[in-house]
Amino acid sequence: QIDGQTEARDLDRTEANRELVHNFLIDVMQGKHPEKTPEYFEGDAYLQHNTGIADGLSGLGAALEALGKQGIQMIYDRTHMILAQGDMVLGVSEGTFGGAPTSYYDLWRVENGKIAEHWDVMETIADRSTWQNDNGKF
């Protein structure tokens, strides 16, 4: 997941892009208004850097459908922060993946008011009893 654009552009759009991703996280990832999903993308034009998911909104839909058929749910419960600079927006969220507590770090590139590209890191959150410090993920 190291290819693609590496420098932020459209610095004057930082706050608008942060708001777009914030709304996307609530509407789509937290499942408040999943019917709005197509509104966040320019048709099927969407670059995906997660190697387990094909490009395009159709690729994302197919991956989520395949997980569902396996009984695996990817749930976003809470967004802890959204960092933004220009067209690059990072969402730091918490939820579950297949029932396990999970942290989600999603980086999106926004182009012309639509999500155009995505990188991500997911990690299971260890049980608090195993922590070697009190800092936590968030």
WOURGI-V630385 format. One record per residue. N is the residue number from 0. RES is the residue in three letters. OMEGA is omega in degrees with one decimal (NA if undefined). BURIAL is I if it has 9 or more other ideal C-beta (glycine too) atoms within 8 Angstrom, else O. Layout:
n:res:omega:burial
N:RES:OMEGA:BURIAL
N:RES:OMEGA:BURIAL
//
This chain:
n:res:omega:burial
0:GLN:-176.6:O
1:ILE:178.1:O
2:ASP:-179.9:O
3:GLY:-178.9:O
4:GLN:-178.4:O
5:THR:179.8:O
6:GLU:179.2:O
7:ALA:176.2:O
8:ARG:176.2:O
9:ASP:-177.0:I
10:LEU:179.0:O
11:ASP:-179.1:O
12:ARG:-174.9:I
13:THR:-174.8:I
14:GLU:177.1:O
15:ALA:179.6:O
16:ASN:176.1:I
17:ARG:-180.0:I
18:GLU:178.4:O
19:LEU:-179.0:I
20:VAL:176.4:I
21:HIS:179.7:I
22:ASN:177.5:I
23:PHE:179.7:I
24:LEU:179.4:I
25:ILE:-175.2:I
26:ASP:-170.7:I
27:VAL:-172.9:I
28:MET:175.6:I
29:GLN:173.0:I
30:GLY:-179.5:O
31:LYS:179.8:O
32:HIS:-176.6:O
33:PRO:178.9:O
34:GLU:179.4:O
35:LYS:-175.0:I
36:THR:-177.4:I
37:PRO:-179.4:O
38:GLU:-176.2:O
39:TYR:-176.4:I
40:PHE:175.3:I
41:GLU:-176.8:O
42:GLY:-178.9:O
43:ASP:-178.9:O
44:ALA:-175.8:O
45:TYR:179.6:I
46:LEU:-176.2:I
47:GLN:-179.4:I
48:HIS:171.4:I
49:ASN:-173.2:I
50:THR:178.5:O
51:GLY:-176.6:O
52:ILE:178.9:O
53:ALA:174.7:I
54:ASP:175.4:O
55:GLY:175.3:I
56:LEU:177.4:I
57:SER:177.5:O
58:GLY:177.0:I
59:LEU:179.0:I
60:GLY:-179.9:O
61:ALA:179.8:I
62:ALA:179.2:I
63:LEU:177.5:I
64:GLU:179.4:O
65:ALA:176.5:O
66:LEU:179.6:I
67:GLY:178.9:I
68:LYS:177.9:O
69:GLN:-179.1:O
70:GLY:-179.2:O
71:ILE:177.3:O
72:GLN:173.3:I
73:MET:-173.6:I
74:ILE:172.7:O
75:TYR:-179.8:I
76:ASP:-171.3:O
77:ARG:172.6:O
78:THR:-177.3:I
79:HIS:178.6:O
80:MET:174.5:O
81:ILE:178.9:I
82:LEU:-176.5:O
83:ALA:169.3:I
84:GLN:-179.1:O
85:GLY:-176.4:I
86:ASP:-179.6:I
87:MET:-175.4:I
88:VAL:-180.0:I
89:LEU:174.5:I
90:GLY:178.3:I
91:VAL:-171.9:I
92:SER:-179.1:I
93:GLU:177.2:I
94:GLY:177.0:I
95:THR:173.4:I
96:PHE:-176.3:I
97:GLY:178.6:O
98:GLY:-178.9:O
99:ALA:176.5:O
100:PRO:-171.4:O
101:THR:170.7:I
102:SER:179.8:I
103:TYR:173.1:I
104:TYR:-176.8:I
105:ASP:175.3:I
106:LEU:178.1:I
107:TRP:168.2:I
108:ARG:-178.0:I
109:VAL:179.6:I
110:GLU:179.7:I
111:ASN:176.3:O
112:GLY:179.6:O
113:LYS:176.2:I
114:ILE:-174.2:I
115:ALA:-173.4:I
116:GLU:-174.8:I
117:HIS:170.0:I
118:TRP:178.5:I
119:ASP:171.1:I
120:VAL:176.2:O
121:MET:178.0:O
122:GLU:175.0:O
123:THR:177.6:O
124:ILE:-178.0:I
125:ALA:175.7:O
126:ASP:-175.7:O
127:ARG:-179.3:O
128:SER:-179.0:O
129:THR:-177.0:O
130:TRP:176.8:I
131:GLN:176.1:O
132:ASN:-179.0:O
133:ASP:-174.1:O
134:ASN:178.5:O
135:GLY:-179.1:O
136:LYS:-170.8:O
137:PHE:NA:O
//
